[in-house]
Amino acid sequence: MPHGTLDVMKIDEQPLTYQIMFEQNPGGTYVARVEPEELVTFMTEEMRVDLPVAEDAAQKAAAEGRARIGDVFLEENNLHAAMEYLEDED
């Protein structure tokens, strides 16, 4: 998965969560649903997104409800690591 769009959306339910997707093509790949305090950490540690990109996406999603950051590089093995992490949590 070379370059794609990081899509972070605020889900205004109780408790508040954020849905994170990485889209290389239409339809995207669902990655995670995380709580606000875990958002930046999940993107940087589990998905290996650069810290400034993750912080920018988190701030924009918090303020505007959604952040779409284009031309993000995410190695395929990083996405698989994130998916395995989430499966282990269940």
N, CA, C and O atoms as a CHARMM CRD file, in Angstrom:
* protein
*
  360
    1    1 MET  N      0.83900  -1.17700   0.00000 PROA 1      0.00000
    2    1 MET  CA     0.00000   0.00000   0.00000 PROA 1      0.00000
    3    1 MET  C      0.88200   1.23700   0.00000 PROA 1      0.00000
    4    1 MET  O      1.25300   1.71500   1.07200 PROA 1      0.00000
    5    2 PRO  N      1.21400   1.74600  -1.10300 PROA 2      0.00000
    6    2 PRO  CA     2.11500   2.90100  -1.08700 PROA 2      0.00000
    7    2 PRO  C      1.44000   4.17400  -0.59500 PROA 2      0.00000
    8    2 PRO  O      1.40000   4.41100   0.61300 PROA 2      0.00000
    9    3 HSD  N      0.92200   4.98100  -1.47200 PROA 3      0.00000
   10    3 HSD  CA     0.33700   6.26100  -1.08400 PROA 3      0.00000
   11    3 HSD  C     -1.17900   6.18300  -1.12400 PROA 3      0.00000
   12    3 HSD  O     -1.76400   5.48300  -1.95100 PROA 3      0.00000
   13    4 GLY  N     -1.79600   6.91000  -0.21900 PROA 4      0.00000
   14    4 GLY  CA    -3.24400   6.93600  -0.16600 PROA 4      0.00000
   15    4 GLY  C     -3.70000   8.09800   0.68400 PROA 4      0.00000
   16    4 GLY  O     -2.93400   9.02700   0.94100 PROA 4      0.00000
   17    5 THR  N     -4.93600   8.05000   1.11900 PROA 5      0.00000
   18    5 THR  CA    -5.53900   9.11000   1.91700 PROA 5      0.00000
   19    5 THR  C     -5.84900   8.58600   3.31200 PROA 5      0.00000
   20    5 THR  O     -6.49700   7.55200   3.47600 PROA 5      0.00000
   21    6 LEU  N     -5.37900   9.31100   4.30300 PROA 6      0.00000
   22    6 LEU  CA    -5.71100   9.01400   5.68800 PROA 6      0.00000
   23    6 LEU  C     -6.99600   9.75600   6.00100 PROA 6      0.00000
   24    6 LEU  O     -7.06400  10.97500   5.84500 PROA 6      0.00000
   25    7 ASP  N     -8.00700   9.04000   6.43800 PROA 7      0.00000
   26    7 ASP  CA    -9.32300   9.62500   6.70400 PROA 7      0.00000
   27    7 ASP  C     -9.67100   9.37500   8.16500 PROA 7      0.00000
   28    7 ASP  O     -9.83800   8.22900   8.58200 PROA 7      0.00000
   29    8 VAL  N     -9.78000  10.45700   8.94400 PROA 8      0.00000
   30    8 VAL  CA   -10.10100  10.36700  10.36800 PROA 8      0.00000
   31    8 VAL  C    -11.42800  11.08600  10.58100 PROA 8      0.00000
   32    8 VAL  O    -11.55700  12.26600  10.25500 PROA 8      0.00000
   33    9 MET  N    -12.41600  10.37500  11.12900 PROA 9      0.00000
   34    9 MET  CA   -13.74000  10.95400  11.31500 PROA 9      0.00000
   35    9 MET  C    -14.17600  10.83600  12.77500 PROA 9      0.00000
   36    9 MET  O    -14.06900   9.77000  13.38200 PROA 9      0.00000
   37   10 LYS  N    -14.66600  11.93800  13.32400 PROA 10     0.00000
   38   10 LYS  CA   -15.17200  11.94700  14.69800 PROA 10     0.00000
   39   10 LYS  C    -16.57600  11.35500  14.70400 PROA 10     0.00000
   40   10 LYS  O    -17.43900  11.76600  13.92900 PROA 10     0.00000
   41   11 ILE  N    -16.79300  10.38600  15.58600 PROA 11     0.00000
   42   11 ILE  CA   -18.10300   9.76000  15.74400 PROA 11     0.00000
   43   11 ILE  C    -18.69800  10.28700  17.04700 PROA 11     0.00000
   44   11 ILE  O    -18.25200   9.92700  18.13600 PROA 11     0.00000
   45   12 ASP  N    -19.69500  11.13200  16.92100 PROA 12     0.00000
   46   12 ASP  CA   -20.29300  11.79400  18.08100 PROA 12     0.00000
   47   12 ASP  C    -21.32000  10.89800  18.77100 PROA 12     0.00000
   48   12 ASP  O    -22.51900  11.17800  18.75800 PROA 12     0.00000
   49   13 GLU  N    -20.83900   9.84700  19.35600 PROA 13     0.00000
   50   13 GLU  CA   -21.67700   8.97000  20.15800 PROA 13     0.00000
   51   13 GLU  C    -21.09200   8.97300  21.55800 PROA 13     0.00000
   52   13 GLU  O    -20.04200   9.57000  21.79300 PROA 13     0.00000
   53   14 GLN  N    -21.74500   8.32800  22.46200 PROA 14     0.00000
   54   14 GLN  CA   -21.19400   8.18700  23.80400 PROA 14     0.00000
   55   14 GLN  C    -20.67600   6.77600  23.97400 PROA 14     0.00000
   56   14 GLN  O    -21.47600   5.84600  23.88100 PROA 14     0.00000
   57   15 PRO  N    -19.42300   6.55300  24.21200 PROA 15     0.00000
   58   15 PRO  CA   -18.38000   7.56900  24.32000 PROA 15     0.00000
   59   15 PRO  C    -17.91700   8.02800  22.93500 PROA 15     0.00000
   60   15 PRO  O    -18.06500   7.31200  21.94400 PROA 15     0.00000
   61   16 LEU  N    -17.36100   9.22200  22.89000 PROA 16     0.00000
   62   16 LEU  CA   -16.82300   9.78600  21.66700 PROA 16     0.00000
   63   16 LEU  C    -15.68800   8.90300  21.15400 PROA 16     0.00000
   64   16 LEU  O    -14.81100   8.50800  21.92200 PROA 16     0.00000
   65   17 THR  N    -15.70200   8.59400  19.85500 PROA 17     0.00000
   66   17 THR  CA   -14.63100   7.81700  19.24500 PROA 17     0.00000
   67   17 THR  C    -14.25800   8.42800  17.90300 PROA 17     0.00000
   68   17 THR  O    -14.95800   9.29600  17.38200 PROA 17     0.00000
   69   18 TYR  N    -13.14500   7.95900  17.35600 PROA 18     0.00000
   70   18 TYR  CA   -12.71100   8.36800  16.02900 PROA 18     0.00000
   71   18 TYR  C    -12.54900   7.13400  15.16800 PROA 18     0.00000
   72   18 TYR  O    -11.98000   6.13100  15.59900 PROA 18     0.00000
   73   19 GLN  N    -13.05000   7.21400  13.95600 PROA 19     0.00000
   74   19 GLN  CA   -12.88600   6.13900  12.99300 PROA 19     0.00000
   75   19 GLN  C    -11.70500   6.50800  12.10500 PROA 19     0.00000
   76   19 GLN  O    -11.65300   7.61800  11.57600 PROA 19     0.00000
   77   20 ILE  N    -10.75600   5.59000  11.93500 PROA 20     0.00000
   78   20 ILE  CA    -9.58100   5.83300  11.11600 PROA 20     0.00000
   79   20 ILE  C     -9.62800   4.89500   9.91600 PROA 20     0.00000
   80   20 ILE  O     -9.81600   3.68800  10.07000 PROA 20     0.00000
   81   21 MET  N     -9.45600   5.45000   8.72900 PROA 21     0.00000
   82   21 MET  CA    -9.36900   4.64500   7.51800 PROA 21     0.00000
   83   21 MET  C     -8.14400   5.08000   6.72700 PROA 21     0.00000
   84   21 MET  O     -7.72600   6.23600   6.79000 PROA 21     0.00000
   85   22 PHE  N     -7.58000   4.14600   5.99100 PROA 22     0.00000
   86   22 PHE  CA    -6.53500   4.46600   5.03900 PROA 22     0.00000
   87   22 PHE  C     -7.04800   4.01400   3.69300 PROA 22     0.00000
   88   22 PHE  O     -7.29700   2.82600   3.48600 PROA 22     0.00000
   89   23 GLU  N     -7.21000   4.96000   2.76600 PROA 23     0.00000
   90   23 GLU  CA    -7.80000   4.65200   1.46800 PROA 23     0.00000
   91   23 GLU  C     -6.74600   4.72800   0.37800 PROA 23     0.00000
   92   23 GLU  O     -6.16700   5.78500   0.12600 PROA 23     0.00000
   93   24 GLN  N     -6.50600   3.59600  -0.26300 PROA 24     0.00000
   94   24 GLN  CA    -5.65700   3.61000  -1.44500 PROA 24     0.00000
   95   24 GLN  C     -6.54100   3.66600  -2.68000 PROA 24     0.00000
   96   24 GLN  O     -6.11000   4.13100  -3.73500 PROA 24     0.00000
   97   25 ASN  N     -7.77100   3.19500  -2.55100 PROA 25     0.00000
   98   25 ASN  CA    -8.72000   3.22400  -3.65000 PROA 25     0.00000
   99   25 ASN  C    -10.10600   3.47700  -3.06400 PROA 25     0.00000
  100   25 ASN  O    -10.28200   3.37200  -1.85000 PROA 25     0.00000
  101   26 PRO  N    -11.08300   3.80600  -3.88900 PROA 26     0.00000
  102   26 PRO  CA   -12.42100   4.06500  -3.36800 PROA 26     0.00000
  103   26 PRO  C    -12.92600   2.91100  -2.51300 PROA 26     0.00000
  104   26 PRO  O    -12.75800   1.74300  -2.86600 PROA 26     0.00000
  105   27 GLY  N    -13.53000   3.24000  -1.41500 PROA 27     0.00000
  106   27 GLY  CA   -14.03700   2.22600  -0.50400 PROA 27     0.00000
  107   27 GLY  C    -13.15500   2.06400   0.71900 PROA 27     0.00000
  108   27 GLY  O    -13.63400   1.77700   1.81600 PROA 27     0.00000
  109   28 GLY  N    -11.87100   2.25200   0.51700 PROA 28     0.00000
  110   28 GLY  CA   -10.93500   2.28400   1.63200 PROA 28     0.00000
  111   28 GLY  C    -10.74000   0.96400   2.34700 PROA 28     0.00000
  112   28 GLY  O    -11.33600  -0.05900   2.01100 PROA 28     0.00000
  113   29 THR  N     -9.89700   1.03100   3.32400 PROA 29     0.00000
  114   29 THR  CA    -9.61200  -0.10000   4.18400 PROA 29     0.00000
  115   29 THR  C     -9.87400   0.35000   5.61000 PROA 29     0.00000
  116   29 THR  O     -9.19100   1.24700   6.10500 PROA 29     0.00000
  117   30 TYR  N    -10.83600  -0.24500   6.27400 PROA 30     0.00000
  118   30 TYR  CA   -11.14900   0.11900   7.64000 PROA 30     0.00000
  119   30 TYR  C    -10.01100  -0.31400   8.53500 PROA 30     0.00000
  120   30 TYR  O     -9.55300  -1.45500   8.46600 PROA 30     0.00000
  121   31 VAL  N     -9.56100   0.59000   9.36900 PROA 31     0.00000
  122   31 VAL  CA    -8.45000   0.27000  10.24500 PROA 31     0.00000
  123   31 VAL  C     -8.88900   0.18700  11.69200 PROA 31     0.00000
  124   31 VAL  O     -8.68300  -0.84400  12.33300 PROA 31     0.00000
  125   32 ALA  N     -9.48300   1.23000  12.22300 PROA 32     0.00000
  126   32 ALA  CA    -9.74200   1.21400  13.65900 PROA 32     0.00000
  127   32 ALA  C    -10.80900   2.21500  14.05900 PROA 32     0.00000
  128   32 ALA  O    -11.14800   3.14400  13.32700 PROA 32     0.00000
  129   33 ARG  N    -11.32100   1.97900  15.25900 PROA 33     0.00000
  130   33 ARG  CA   -12.17100   2.94600  15.94400 PROA 33     0.00000
  131   33 ARG  C    -11.56500   3.11000  17.32300 PROA 33     0.00000
  132   33 ARG  O    -11.53200   2.16300  18.10900 PROA 33     0.00000
  133   34 VAL  N    -11.07800   4.32400  17.62200 PROA 34     0.00000
  134   34 VAL  CA   -10.33400   4.54200  18.86200 PROA 34     0.00000
  135   34 VAL  C    -10.90400   5.71800  19.64200 PROA 34     0.00000
  136   34 VAL  O    -11.59700   6.57400  19.09200 PROA 34     0.00000
  137   35 GLU  N    -10.59900   5.74000  20.92400 PROA 35     0.00000
  138   35 GLU  CA   -11.00700   6.84000  21.79100 PROA 35     0.00000
  139   35 GLU  C    -10.08200   8.02400  21.56900 PROA 35     0.00000
  140   35 GLU  O     -8.95300   7.84300  21.11300 PROA 35     0.00000
  141   36 PRO  N    -10.54000   9.23900  21.88300 PROA 36     0.00000
  142   36 PRO  CA    -9.76300  10.45000  21.59800 PROA 36     0.00000
  143   36 PRO  C     -8.33700  10.42300  22.13900 PROA 36     0.00000
  144   36 PRO  O     -7.40700  10.83500  21.44500 PROA 36     0.00000
  145   37 GLU  N     -8.15300   9.94600  23.36400 PROA 37     0.00000
  146   37 GLU  CA    -6.81800   9.97100  23.95200 PROA 37     0.00000
  147   37 GLU  C     -5.86600   8.96300  23.30600 PROA 37     0.00000
  148   37 GLU  O     -4.65900   9.02800  23.53900 PROA 37     0.00000
  149   38 GLU  N     -6.38300   8.03700  22.50400 PROA 38     0.00000
  150   38 GLU  CA    -5.55600   7.03300  21.83700 PROA 38     0.00000
  151   38 GLU  C     -5.29700   7.35600  20.36600 PROA 38     0.00000
  152   38 GLU  O     -4.52800   6.65600  19.70800 PROA 38     0.00000
  153   39 LEU  N     -5.92400   8.40100  19.85000 PROA 39     0.00000
  154   39 LEU  CA    -5.91000   8.66900  18.41600 PROA 39     0.00000
  155   39 LEU  C     -4.50100   8.86600  17.85100 PROA 39     0.00000
  156   39 LEU  O     -4.10100   8.13400  16.94600 PROA 39     0.00000
  157   40 VAL  N     -3.75600   9.82200  18.35600 PROA 40     0.00000
  158   40 VAL  CA    -2.42300  10.10200  17.81800 PROA 40     0.00000
  159   40 VAL  C     -1.49000   8.92000  18.06800 PROA 40     0.00000
  160   40 VAL  O     -0.72200   8.53400  17.18700 PROA 40     0.00000
  161   41 THR  N     -1.55700   8.35900  19.24600 PROA 41     0.00000
  162   41 THR  CA    -0.69500   7.22000  19.58000 PROA 41     0.00000
  163   41 THR  C     -0.94900   6.05100  18.64500 PROA 41     0.00000
  164   41 THR  O     -0.00300   5.42000  18.17500 PROA 41     0.00000
  165   42 PHE  N     -2.21700   5.75400  18.36800 PROA 42     0.00000
  166   42 PHE  CA    -2.53100   4.64000  17.47100 PROA 42     0.00000
  167   42 PHE  C     -1.97100   4.89500  16.08300 PROA 42     0.00000
  168   42 PHE  O     -1.36600   4.01000  15.47800 PROA 42     0.00000
  169   43 MET  N     -2.17300   6.10500  15.57800 PROA 43     0.00000
  170   43 MET  CA    -1.68300   6.40300  14.22400 PROA 43     0.00000
  171   43 MET  C     -0.16200   6.33600  14.14200 PROA 43     0.00000
  172   43 MET  O      0.38100   5.82900  13.16000 PROA 43     0.00000
  173   44 THR  N      0.52800   6.84000  15.15600 PROA 44     0.00000
  174   44 THR  CA     1.99200   6.85800  15.09200 PROA 44     0.00000
  175   44 THR  C      2.61400   5.51300  15.44100 PROA 44     0.00000
  176   44 THR  O      3.54200   5.07400  14.76100 PROA 44     0.00000
  177   45 GLU  N      2.12900   4.85500  16.47600 PROA 45     0.00000
  178   45 GLU  CA     2.76000   3.62400  16.92100 PROA 45     0.00000
  179   45 GLU  C      2.28900   2.38300  16.16400 PROA 45     0.00000
  180   45 GLU  O      3.10200   1.51700  15.84000 PROA 45     0.00000
  181   46 GLU  N      1.00700   2.28400  15.88200 PROA 46     0.00000
  182   46 GLU  CA     0.48700   1.08100  15.22300 PROA 46     0.00000
  183   46 GLU  C      0.50500   1.18400  13.70700 PROA 46     0.00000
  184   46 GLU  O      0.77300   0.19400  13.02600 PROA 46     0.00000
  185   47 MET  N      0.22200   2.37400  13.16200 PROA 47     0.00000
  186   47 MET  CA     0.17500   2.54400  11.71500 PROA 47     0.00000
  187   47 MET  C      1.46500   3.13100  11.16100 PROA 47     0.00000
  188   47 MET  O      1.68600   3.10900   9.95000 PROA 47     0.00000
  189   48 ARG  N      2.32000   3.65600  12.04000 PROA 48     0.00000
  190   48 ARG  CA     3.60300   4.27000  11.66400 PROA 48     0.00000
  191   48 ARG  C      3.42300   5.52400  10.81000 PROA 48     0.00000
  192   48 ARG  O      4.23400   5.80800   9.92800 PROA 48     0.00000
  193   49 VAL  N      2.35500   6.26700  11.08000 PROA 49     0.00000
  194   49 VAL  CA     2.15200   7.56200  10.43000 PROA 49     0.00000
  195   49 VAL  C      3.07700   8.56100  11.12200 PROA 49     0.00000
  196   49 VAL  O      3.22600   8.52000  12.34300 PROA 49     0.00000
  197   50 ASP  N      3.69600   9.45300  10.35800 PROA 50     0.00000
  198   50 ASP  CA     4.58300  10.45800  10.93900 PROA 50     0.00000
  199   50 ASP  C      3.82700  11.30000  11.96400 PROA 50     0.00000
  200   50 ASP  O      2.66300  11.64200  11.75600 PROA 50     0.00000
  201   51 LEU  N      4.49300  11.63200  13.07000 PROA 51     0.00000
  202   51 LEU  CA     3.86600  12.36600  14.17300 PROA 51     0.00000
  203   51 LEU  C      3.21300  13.67400  13.72200 PROA 51     0.00000
  204   51 LEU  O      2.06200  13.90900  14.09000 PROA 51     0.00000
  205   52 PRO  N      3.88100  14.54500  12.94400 PROA 52     0.00000
  206   52 PRO  CA     3.20800  15.79200  12.54400 PROA 52     0.00000
  207   52 PRO  C      1.93300  15.54900  11.73300 PROA 52     0.00000
  208   52 PRO  O      0.96200  16.29400  11.87000 PROA 52     0.00000
  209   53 VAL  N      1.92800  14.52800  10.90200 PROA 53     0.00000
  210   53 VAL  CA     0.74200  14.19900  10.10200 PROA 53     0.00000
  211   53 VAL  C     -0.37800  13.71000  11.02200 PROA 53     0.00000
  212   53 VAL  O     -1.53100  14.11300  10.87000 PROA 53     0.00000
  213   54 ALA  N     -0.03700  12.84500  11.97100 PROA 54     0.00000
  214   54 ALA  CA    -1.03200  12.31900  12.91000 PROA 54     0.00000
  215   54 ALA  C     -1.61700  13.43200  13.77300 PROA 54     0.00000
  216   54 ALA  O     -2.83000  13.48900  13.97700 PROA 54     0.00000
  217   55 GLU  N     -0.76300  14.31100  14.27800 PROA 55     0.00000
  218   55 GLU  CA    -1.24600  15.42000  15.11300 PROA 55     0.00000
  219   55 GLU  C     -2.14000  16.35700  14.32000 PROA 55     0.00000
  220   55 GLU  O     -3.16300  16.81500  14.82900 PROA 55     0.00000
  221   56 ASP  N     -1.76500  16.65000  13.07400 PROA 56     0.00000
  222   56 ASP  CA    -2.57800  17.52500  12.22700 PROA 56     0.00000
  223   56 ASP  C     -3.94700  16.89600  11.96200 PROA 56     0.00000
  224   56 ASP  O     -4.97000  17.57700  12.04000 PROA 56     0.00000
  225   57 ALA  N     -3.96600  15.61100  11.65200 PROA 57     0.00000
  226   57 ALA  CA    -5.23100  14.91500  11.39100 PROA 57     0.00000
  227   57 ALA  C     -6.11300  14.90000  12.63400 PROA 57     0.00000
  228   57 ALA  O     -7.32200  15.11200  12.53900 PROA 57     0.00000
  229   58 ALA  N     -5.51600  14.65100  13.80100 PROA 58     0.00000
  230   58 ALA  CA    -6.28400  14.60900  15.04900 PROA 58     0.00000
  231   58 ALA  C     -6.87400  15.97800  15.38200 PROA 58     0.00000
  232   58 ALA  O     -8.03800  16.07600  15.77300 PROA 58     0.00000
  233   59 GLN  N     -6.08200  17.02600  15.23000 PROA 59     0.00000
  234   59 GLN  CA    -6.57000  18.37800  15.52700 PROA 59     0.00000
  235   59 GLN  C     -7.69200  18.78200  14.57900 PROA 59     0.00000
  236   59 GLN  O     -8.70200  19.34100  15.00600 PROA 59     0.00000
  237   60 LYS  N     -7.51300  18.49900  13.30100 PROA 60     0.00000
  238   60 LYS  CA    -8.53600  18.86900  12.32000 PROA 60     0.00000
  239   60 LYS  C     -9.82300  18.06600  12.54300 PROA 60     0.00000
  240   60 LYS  O    -10.91800  18.62200  12.46000 PROA 60     0.00000
  241   61 ALA  N     -9.69900  16.77300  12.82300 PROA 61     0.00000
  242   61 ALA  CA   -10.88200  15.95100  13.06300 PROA 61     0.00000
  243   61 ALA  C    -11.62800  16.41300  14.31200 PROA 61     0.00000
  244   61 ALA  O    -12.85900  16.42300  14.33100 PROA 61     0.00000
  245   62 ALA  N    -10.89200  16.79300  15.35400 PROA 62     0.00000
  246   62 ALA  CA   -11.52900  17.27000  16.58300 PROA 62     0.00000
  247   62 ALA  C    -12.27900  18.57000  16.34200 PROA 62     0.00000
  248   62 ALA  O    -13.37800  18.76100  16.86200 PROA 62     0.00000
  249   63 ALA  N    -11.69400  19.45800  15.55900 PROA 63     0.00000
  250   63 ALA  CA   -12.29400  20.77200  15.32300 PROA 63     0.00000
  251   63 ALA  C    -13.40200  20.74100  14.27800 PROA 63     0.00000
  252   63 ALA  O    -14.42800  21.40300  14.43600 PROA 63     0.00000
  253   64 GLU  N    -13.19700  19.97200  13.20700 PROA 64     0.00000
  254   64 GLU  CA   -14.12200  20.00800  12.07100 PROA 64     0.00000
  255   64 GLU  C    -14.95800  18.75000  11.89800 PROA 64     0.00000
  256   64 GLU  O    -15.87100  18.71400  11.07300 PROA 64     0.00000
  257   65 GLY  N    -14.64600  17.71400  12.68000 PROA 65     0.00000
  258   65 GLY  CA   -15.41000  16.47700  12.58100 PROA 65     0.00000
  259   65 GLY  C    -14.80700  15.45000  11.64300 PROA 65     0.00000
  260   65 GLY  O    -15.13200  14.26500  11.72000 PROA 65     0.00000
  261   66 ARG  N    -13.92000  15.90400  10.74800 PROA 66     0.00000
  262   66 ARG  CA   -13.30100  14.97600   9.79600 PROA 66     0.00000
  263   66 ARG  C    -12.01400  15.56800   9.26600 PROA 66     0.00000
  264   66 ARG  O    -11.90200  16.77700   9.06600 PROA 66     0.00000
  265   67 ALA  N    -11.04900  14.70200   9.04200 PROA 67     0.00000
  266   67 ALA  CA    -9.78700  15.12100   8.44000 PROA 67     0.00000
  267   67 ALA  C     -9.41300  14.13100   7.35700 PROA 67     0.00000
  268   67 ALA  O     -9.38800  12.92100   7.58400 PROA 67     0.00000
  269   68 ARG  N     -9.12400  14.64900   6.19000 PROA 68     0.00000
  270   68 ARG  CA    -8.64000  13.82000   5.08400 PROA 68     0.00000
  271   68 ARG  C     -7.27600  14.36300   4.68600 PROA 68     0.00000
  272   68 ARG  O     -7.15100  15.49500   4.22000 PROA 68     0.00000
  273   69 ILE  N     -6.26100  13.53500   4.88000 PROA 69     0.00000
  274   69 ILE  CA    -4.89700  13.92900   4.57100 PROA 69     0.00000
  275   69 ILE  C     -4.42800  13.06900   3.40600 PROA 69     0.00000
  276   69 ILE  O     -4.27300  11.85600   3.54300 PROA 69     0.00000
  277   70 GLY  N     -4.20200  13.70400   2.25900 PROA 70     0.00000
  278   70 GLY  CA    -3.80300  12.97100   1.05900 PROA 70     0.00000
  279   70 GLY  C     -2.31500  12.71300   0.99100 PROA 70     0.00000
  280   70 GLY  O     -1.52500  13.31400   1.71900 PROA 70     0.00000
  281   71 ASP  N     -1.95100  11.81200   0.10400 PROA 71     0.00000
  282   71 ASP  CA    -0.57000  11.46100  -0.20100 PROA 71     0.00000
  283   71 ASP  C      0.20200  10.99200   1.03200 PROA 71     0.00000
  284   71 ASP  O      1.34200  11.39800   1.26200 PROA 71     0.00000
  285   72 VAL  N     -0.44200  10.13000   1.81900 PROA 72     0.00000
  286   72 VAL  CA     0.19300   9.53800   2.99600 PROA 72     0.00000
  287   72 VAL  C      0.77100   8.19000   2.58900 PROA 72     0.00000
  288   72 VAL  O      0.11000   7.40400   1.90900 PROA 72     0.00000
  289   73 PHE  N      1.99200   7.92600   3.00300 PROA 73     0.00000
  290   73 PHE  CA     2.62300   6.63200   2.72700 PROA 73     0.00000
  291   73 PHE  C      2.41800   5.71900   3.91900 PROA 73     0.00000
  292   73 PHE  O      2.75600   6.07700   5.04700 PROA 73     0.00000
  293   74 LEU  N      1.87500   4.56000   3.67700 PROA 74     0.00000
  294   74 LEU  CA     1.67500   3.57300   4.73100 PROA 74     0.00000
  295   74 LEU  C      2.07300   2.21900   4.17600 PROA 74     0.00000
  296   74 LEU  O      1.39900   1.67700   3.29900 PROA 74     0.00000
  297   75 GLU  N      3.15600   1.67800   4.68000 PROA 75     0.00000
  298   75 GLU  CA     3.61000   0.37700   4.20000 PROA 75     0.00000
  299   75 GLU  C      2.57700  -0.68600   4.52300 PROA 75     0.00000
  300   75 GLU  O      1.93200  -0.64700   5.57100 PROA 75     0.00000
  301   76 GLU  N      2.43000  -1.62600   3.62100 PROA 76     0.00000
  302   76 GLU  CA     1.42000  -2.66400   3.79800 PROA 76     0.00000
  303   76 GLU  C      1.63500  -3.44400   5.09400 PROA 76     0.00000
  304   76 GLU  O      0.66700  -3.81800   5.75600 PROA 76     0.00000
  305   77 ASN  N      2.90000  -3.69300   5.46400 PROA 77     0.00000
  306   77 ASN  CA     3.13000  -4.45000   6.69600 PROA 77     0.00000
  307   77 ASN  C      2.70300  -3.65800   7.92600 PROA 77     0.00000
  308   77 ASN  O      2.34900  -4.26300   8.93800 PROA 77     0.00000
  309   78 ASN  N      2.72300  -2.32400   7.87600 PROA 78     0.00000
  310   78 ASN  CA     2.25100  -1.52400   9.00300 PROA 78     0.00000
  311   78 ASN  C      0.74000  -1.63500   9.15700 PROA 78     0.00000
  312   78 ASN  O      0.23100  -1.68500  10.27700 PROA 78     0.00000
  313   79 LEU  N      0.03400  -1.67300   8.05900 PROA 79     0.00000
  314   79 LEU  CA    -1.41300  -1.83900   8.12400 PROA 79     0.00000
  315   79 LEU  C     -1.75900  -3.21500   8.67800 PROA 79     0.00000
  316   79 LEU  O     -2.66600  -3.34700   9.50000 PROA 79     0.00000
  317   80 HSD  N     -1.04000  -4.23500   8.22900 PROA 80     0.00000
  318   80 HSD  CA    -1.30200  -5.57900   8.74500 PROA 80     0.00000
  319   80 HSD  C     -1.01000  -5.65600  10.24100 PROA 80     0.00000
  320   80 HSD  O     -1.73600  -6.32100  10.98000 PROA 80     0.00000
  321   81 ALA  N      0.04300  -4.98500  10.68900 PROA 81     0.00000
  322   81 ALA  CA     0.36300  -4.96100  12.11700 PROA 81     0.00000
  323   81 ALA  C     -0.77000  -4.31700  12.90100 PROA 81     0.00000
  324   81 ALA  O     -1.12300  -4.79500  13.97800 PROA 81     0.00000
  325   82 ALA  N     -1.34200  -3.24100  12.37700 PROA 82     0.00000
  326   82 ALA  CA    -2.45600  -2.57100  13.04300 PROA 82     0.00000
  327   82 ALA  C     -3.67100  -3.48300  13.09900 PROA 82     0.00000
  328   82 ALA  O     -4.35600  -3.53900  14.11900 PROA 82     0.00000
  329   83 MET  N     -3.94200  -4.19000  12.02400 PROA 83     0.00000
  330   83 MET  CA    -5.09200  -5.08300  12.00700 PROA 83     0.00000
  331   83 MET  C     -4.89600  -6.24100  12.99900 PROA 83     0.00000
  332   83 MET  O     -5.83700  -6.62500  13.69300 PROA 83     0.00000
  333   84 GLU  N     -3.66600  -6.80000  13.06600 PROA 84     0.00000
  334   84 GLU  CA    -3.41400  -7.87900  14.00700 PROA 84     0.00000
  335   84 GLU  C     -3.55300  -7.37900  15.44400 PROA 84     0.00000
  336   84 GLU  O     -4.05800  -8.10100  16.30400 PROA 84     0.00000
  337   85 TYR  N     -3.11400  -6.16300  15.70700 PROA 85     0.00000
  338   85 TYR  CA    -3.23600  -5.54900  17.03100 PROA 85     0.00000
  339   85 TYR  C     -4.70400  -5.46800  17.42700 PROA 85     0.00000
  340   85 TYR  O     -5.06500  -5.80400  18.55400 PROA 85     0.00000
  341   86 LEU  N     -5.54600  -5.02500  16.50800 PROA 86     0.00000
  342   86 LEU  CA    -6.96100  -4.88900  16.79900 PROA 86     0.00000
  343   86 LEU  C     -7.60800  -6.24900  17.01000 PROA 86     0.00000
  344   86 LEU  O     -8.48000  -6.38700  17.86800 PROA 86     0.00000
  345   87 GLU  N     -7.19900  -7.25500  16.24600 PROA 87     0.00000
  346   87 GLU  CA    -7.75300  -8.59000  16.43100 PROA 87     0.00000
  347   87 GLU  C     -7.39500  -9.15500  17.80100 PROA 87     0.00000
  348   87 GLU  O     -8.20600  -9.83500  18.42900 PROA 87     0.00000
  349   88 ASP  N     -6.17200  -8.87000  18.26300 PROA 88     0.00000
  350   88 ASP  CA    -5.74300  -9.32900  19.57800 PROA 88     0.00000
  351   88 ASP  C     -6.53700  -8.67800  20.70000 PROA 88     0.00000
  352   88 ASP  O     -6.71600  -9.27400  21.76100 PROA 88     0.00000
  353   89 GLU  N     -7.01900  -7.44500  20.47100 PROA 89     0.00000
  354   89 GLU  CA    -7.78300  -6.70100  21.47900 PROA 89     0.00000
  355   89 GLU  C     -9.16700  -7.31300  21.68900 PROA 89     0.00000
  356   89 GLU  O     -9.72900  -7.21900  22.78000 PROA 89     0.00000
  357   90 ASP  N     -9.72600  -7.94900  20.63400 PROA 90     0.00000
  358   90 ASP  CA   -11.10500  -8.48900  20.71300 PROA 90     0.00000
  359   90 ASP  C    -11.22300  -9.67100  21.58700 PROA 90     0.00000
  360   90 ASP  O    -12.31500 -10.21800  21.74100 PROA 90     0.00000
